[in-house]
């Protein structure tokens, strides 16, 4: 009986030390990406972003979690919020919005540019860009893509999960397409071009 009790106590102690893996918070990432994309492309009728409390993360609130009964910390059981408000991310967002509205948007309207399935911008039809503007547009596309890659990485790092970079890129790729205006072009997962 004492042996059984000792085994039970050891198992209970081990259970209290179990760390529950934090999963990628897809819904929160979609909302954060939607907000960022709307800010960059200037989506008409976009809802204003929700205020962010000090510290840069949206508050989830505390409360009781069933794992507390086992003495397991719930910090590992709850999914983290996705923050997109850090000085580095804000600087990138500002550059991307200025570049998009100043140089890229008219070429999305003409069909010359499109969103790739990797969450970047590409020249889809160079002949639709007037010759005197091609160098400027190509440079703007390269800079926009460099900033897009940087923001995906920065968001993952700002949230303490650099391993999420690929998932964040995928979520953003979907949001660029979903928030695109009618008539803009995008790549499907197979690499084919479609018009929204």
Residue pairs with C-beta under 8 A, 6 or more apart in sequence:
15 70
15 72
16 70
16 71
16 72
18 72
19 76
20 67
20 72
20 76
20 77
21 76
22 76
22 79
22 80
22 161
23 79
24 161
24 164
24 167
25 79
25 80
25 81
25 82
26 167
26 171
28 58
28 79
28 80
28 81
28 82
29 82
29 167
29 168
29 171
30 171
30 174
30 175
31 82
32 82
32 83
32 84
32 155
33 168
33 171
33 172
33 174
33 175
34 175
34 178
34 179
35 49
35 84
36 84
36 93
36 151
36 172
36 175
37 43
37 172
37 175
37 176
37 179
38 46
38 47
38 179
39 46
39 49
39 93
39 97
40 93
40 96
40 97
40 100
41 97
41 100
41 101
41 105
41 179
41 180
41 181
42 97
42 100
42 101
42 105
43 179
50 58
52 58
52 83
52 85
53 59
56 83
56 85
56 86
56 158
57 80
57 81
57 83
58 81
58 83
59 81
60 78
60 81
65 74
65 77
65 78
67 73
67 74
67 77
68 74
80 159
80 160
80 161
82 155
82 159
83 155
83 158
83 159
84 93
84 155
84 158
86 154
86 158
88 154
88 158
89 151
89 154
89 155
89 158
92 147
92 150
92 151
92 154
93 151
95 143
95 147
96 144
96 147
96 148
96 151
99 140
99 143
99 144
99 147
100 144
103 136
103 137
103 140
104 113
104 121
104 137
104 140
104 141
104 144
107 113
107 128
107 129
107 137
108 114
108 180
108 181
108 184
108 185
109 181
109 183
109 184
110 128
110 129
111 124
111 125
111 128
111 183
111 184
111 185
111 195
112 123
112 124
112 125
112 126
112 127
112 128
112 129
112 137
113 121
113 122
113 123
113 124
113 137
113 141
113 185
114 121
114 122
114 124
114 184
114 185
114 186
114 187
114 193
115 121
115 122
115 173
115 176
115 177
115 180
115 184
115 185
115 186
115 187
116 122
116 173
116 186
116 187
117 173
117 186
117 187
117 188
117 189
117 191
118 169
118 173
119 148
119 152
119 169
119 170
119 172
119 173
119 176
120 144
120 145
120 148
120 149
121 141
121 144
121 145
121 148
122 141
122 187
123 129
123 137
123 138
123 141
124 185
124 193
126 134
129 137
148 172
149 169
151 172
152 165
152 168
152 169
152 172
153 162
153 165
155 164
155 168
156 162
156 163
156 164
156 165
156 168
176 186
177 186
177 196
180 186
180 196
181 196
182 196
183 195
183 196
184 195
184 196
185 193
185 194
185 195
185 196
186 193
186 194
186 196
187 193
187 194
188 194
